[in-house]
Amino acid sequence: MVKYKPIYEVKLAGNEIGYIDDKKEFESTIVAQIENYKSKNVYNVEIQEKPEYALKLVSRKQETNEDEIVMAMQKDMIITYQYFDIYIGEEKISSVDTLETAQEIVNEIKQKDETADLKIIECETQDEMELPENTLETAKEEVYKKLNLIQEEKIRIEKTTINGIKLAVLPVQGTITSRYGVSSRIRSSNHTGLDIATAKGTPIKVAASGTVTCAKYSGSYGNLVKIDHGNGVETWYAHTSKMNVTEGQTIEAGEIIAEVGSTGNSTGPHLHFEIRLNGEHINPEEAYENIEK
Ligand SMILES: [Zn+2]
């Protein structure tokens, strides 16, 4: 009776980890494991140490342990996962599992708006926890949400832009007490600006960069500061209690040019904010209300 059988001893990184009967079958099991990983976001599977096999004659009673060896090898694998980020401009908006999903989202948006600045960035991680959990729908929702915000912001900026001059800084915050165009018993003509009531002494910031063209007492306007922003656009700040600028001075958007007061034809502390385009007053309300608070 034969007491011995040929069997493969398997070593991993120099350590004996067990015995297998069939080398070919064992290797195909390892390949199957790798294929199994590949089905879920896996970009690459790397076995750090290749198993070494040594054919030995061992006792017929020696048992094999393929499953344990496979498990040991799994622990040793370096798995690189792949996912895809969707960017709008330079900002990452969403992440998805596959390139196909990312492309489906980008293509759908591009069909509606070919100017949308979208791109897909391929990413890799060895940490499964970092993989995105987004579905196509949730990712799409994130991208559309951001695009809508960008669109709203664009519209807001357009509303604050007069003939190419962007009014970026709110002169004062307060209560609107008189709108543009309304008639009043204290004025001979219709209202040429917007009245914003707030405490006396509140600093008034210039809405955009420009040059001071007037900083003096000016009849019913009281202490009046006029700023020329170029392109025929001027902003006027009236009834101020104190003026901090002088004619000819250049100023940056947001600089404090005066303080709220009640000089001239005024019944209480407020800023009369006026916008002039080529010398004519225009309705400043939409611009004022859309300047970022
Ligand atoms: Zn007014």
Residues whose N, C-alpha, C, O or C-beta is under 5 A from the ligand:
A	BS01	ZN	G193 L194 D195 H272
